[in-house]
Every structure is written in C-alpha cells, then in structure tokens.
Amino acid sequence: MKTRVTLLAGQKGTKALHQKYGDAFYCVRYRYDEKSHKQYKTVEIIVSQKDWFPPPARFPKSAIVPLKIGALEKNLQVQVKSLRGRWNPEKKVWYNHAIAQAAVTQLEHNGHKVRFHDLHKEKSDPLLAADEIAKDASLPAAIKVHCDEMTETEGIIIVHPNWWGGYGDVVDLLI
C-alpha cells in the first residue's frame, strides 16, 4: 500500500476532519493498494501527550565520521571523490577532506586565527634536494612561509591519511 497524499491539520481538505476529531486531529493520508485496487483514507489522531527529551547525540556535531556508501551507488561515490573523499578498503568506508574543513570551521568559531594549507593541493615536493642540505642554503619561498607560520602559532593540527602506520612523505616535509 502506497501513501500518495498526506494533508496536515489546517491544510485545504482537512476542515471536516478537524471538526469531527477536534484538536486531536493530526493528519489525513490517502493510501492506495495496487493489489486490491482500493483507496483508503486514514486519519491520524493524537491520543496522548507527554514531555520528551531526545537522547544525547551519538557523535558531536563537529565530529567527522566514516561514510558508508552502497557499492551500487556510483553517482554518490563520484560526488564524494569530487570532494576529495578517500576510500578505506579495509573498513569499506569513505573519509573526506571535510575532516580538515571541520577543524578549521570549529577553530574559527572558537575565535582562533587559522592558517590552512593543503600540501597535496600546493604540490609540495617531499624530496629534499641536494642543494637544500647545506647549512647556508636558502629556503624555497613556500617552505619559508610554512616555517614562519609554524613559529608564530599556538598549535598545529595535521590531518593526513594513514600510510602503513604513519603519515605520508608530504607531511614529513612539514615536520
């Protein structure tokens, strides 16, 4: 049986039902049974009322949680990939660049000045060139910006994928 129309109290077409059931009237539903070829008109009424408080959230609003997407939901998978989502084959869940964005949003909400860098997007090279090894070598401009910012900061948050129990080479560049 399929419900095709639901009308809440006060909507057009509910006046007679509201008169019949009074303030207990909540809604009317028009249901259709394809097997019997019948239409049913059902009324939902309120039979009791008491105070209720929702249970605490399972996760805080700012928490980033794994996202399960069905194997056949290819369009949704493409959308998550376009947002830089990453597939975890062991856990069969997606993780998203939104983890870093959530941290930025919350820190800014708490009044902190945030400097955000996406080392992958900046195409940071994790390899140390031979000419950078010398003590008198000059730092490339991009690395100098990172060093200056790190010396002025109160804290550092690094969001990275887990590669064989550690972070990737690009994060090594920073540390």
N, C-alpha and C positions, 0 to 999 in steps of 0.2 A: 504494500500500500504506500503510495507516494503522497506527500503533502505538497500541494501546489500553491496554496494561498494561506497566509496567516495574517489575521487582522487583530490588532491590539485594541483594547477598550478605548473608545473615543474616536476611532477611525471610522470613515464612511462605511456604512453597512453593519455597524455594531450597536446601533441605538436601541433596537428592540431587545437584544440580548442583555444589554446593560440594564434596561428597565426590568427585565424578568429576574436577573440574578443580583442586581444591585452592585455595591462596591466590591463584592467578591468576584465579579466577572473580570477575568484577565485577558482572554483572547478566544477567538474562534478560528478553527482550522478547517479547510476544505481538503479532504483526502479522497484519493481515487484508487480503487482496487482494479487492476488490469485483468485479473483472473475472472472476477465475478461481474465486471463491467458496472460497478456501482460507485456512486459518490456518497461520501459520508461527511456530515457536518458535525464537528466535535467542539465542545466548549470546555475551556479550562477555567476552573474557578479556584480561588484561594480559600482553603479550608482552615488554615491556622497561620499564625504569625508569631515569631519569637526572635529575640536578639541572636545574632550570629556574628562571629568574628572569623575571618579567614585564617587558616593556619599560616605559619611563617613560610616565606618563600624558600624553596629548596636551594636556590642559589641567589646570592645578592644580585641586584640589578646590574652592577658593574662587572660581574663575573663573565668570563668567556668560557663557554662550554663546548664540547665537541658537537658537531652537527652530523646527524645521520641522514643520509640521502639514499633513497632506494636505488638499486642497481639499474633499474629501467628508467629512472628519472634523468635522462640525458640532458634535457634542456636546463634543469636546475643545476646539474653538475657543471655545465658550461658557464652558467651565471656565476657560480661560486669560484670557478677558475678565473673568470674575468676580474674578480675582486681579489685576486692573488691567494685564493684558497689553496691549501695543500692537503693532499690525500695521505692518510696514515694507513698503510695496508695491513699492519698487524692488528690495529684496533678497529679498522674499517670505518673510520670517521674522517671528517674534513676539519682542518684547522685554518684559520683565516688571518689575514693581515690585520683584521679588526682587533686582534689582541692588543697590538701596539696602539691603535687608534683609541681603544677604550682607556688605556693607561693615560694617554695624552689628554683625553677629554676629562677624566676624573681629576687628574693633577691640576689642569686649568680651572676646573670647577672649584677645587680646593684653594685657589689663589696662587698657585705656583707659576713661575715663568718656565715655559717648556721649549726646549730646542730639540726638534725631532729630525733624525736622519735615517733614511732608508739606504743602507750601504749597498744593497744589491741594485737599487734603482740608480744610485750615484756611480755605479760600475767601479766600485773600489777594488783595486788590484791587491789581492792578499800576498803577492810575492814581494819579497824585499829585494830590490835591485842592488847590484854590487856597489853602485855609487852612493847608495844611502847608508852604507855600513860605516863609512869614515866618520870620525868624531866631528869633523868640521863641515860635514855635508849639510846642505840647506834642505829644509823640509819642503815637499811639494805643498802648494797653497792649500789644497783640500785637506791634507793631513794637519797642517798648521791650524786651520780653523777648528778641527776636532780637538786638537791638543789644547788650544786656548780655551775653548768652551769647557773642556773637562776640568781645567784648573780653576775655573770660576764657579763650578756647580756645587750644589749641596748634596746631590745624589745622582746616581746613574741607574737607569733601568735598561736592560738589554733584553730584547725579545728576539729569539733565534730558534731555528729548527734544531732538533737534536740529531747530530750526525755521529753514529757509532759511540754514543755515550757522552758526547761533548758538543761544543758548538763548532760551526764551520770556520774555514780559514779566514773569511771576511771579518768575522768577529775578532779573530786573533790579531788582525791588523790594528784594531782599536785598543786592545788590551796589551 
